Amino acid sequence: MSGAINPDFSQVEADAAQLDINTQFAIYYPEKRPFFLEGADFFASRLNVVYTRTLADPEWGAKVTGKEGAGAIGAFVVRDERTNLLLPGVEDDETIALPIKSTSAAGRYRHDIGSSSMLGIFVTDREGESYYNRLIGLDTEVRFARSELFRGQVLGTRTRYPDDIPETY
């Protein structure tokens, strides 16, 4: 189990420069902060549903990860001083920062089935004044034979933006 109160993320190396010319999607920056890197494999899935880089200015955070037998669990809660949003667009995505505090949480349970199959569930939540985003999902990986593998992931999400965001963007 790990936790932090008012973590200092200023000791992290700078991000590599990336060109954002003619990109259809927002630039993805890999996580480099130790609080989020430790145990990150507990939140990994085929589709990246936990993107901690939007948590920009944490006031505090707590995290627990662990594995017991065939079950593995990971969960964290972070209180952020500002709320960064990634807004999907038709031609490109846009990142904006709202001057509101938000609380973000993510949890995942994975159950290993045999030596090479698994079933997992995700839950994420981010909430601030007049804003929330919630996600729930299932993922599975079933190996039938050495060369036969089925992977699947189903996600559902619900978001509410502050009233001025849809009008502006």
Secondary structure, 3 states (H helix, E strand, C coil): CEEEECCCCCCCCCCCCCCCCCCCCCCCCCCCCHHHHCCHHHHCCCCCCCCHHHCCCEEEEEEEEEEECCEEEEEEEEEECCEEEEECCCCCCEEEEECCCEEEEEEEEEEEECCCEEEEEEEEEEEECCEEEEEEEEEEEEEEECCEEEEEEEEEEEEECCCHHHHHC
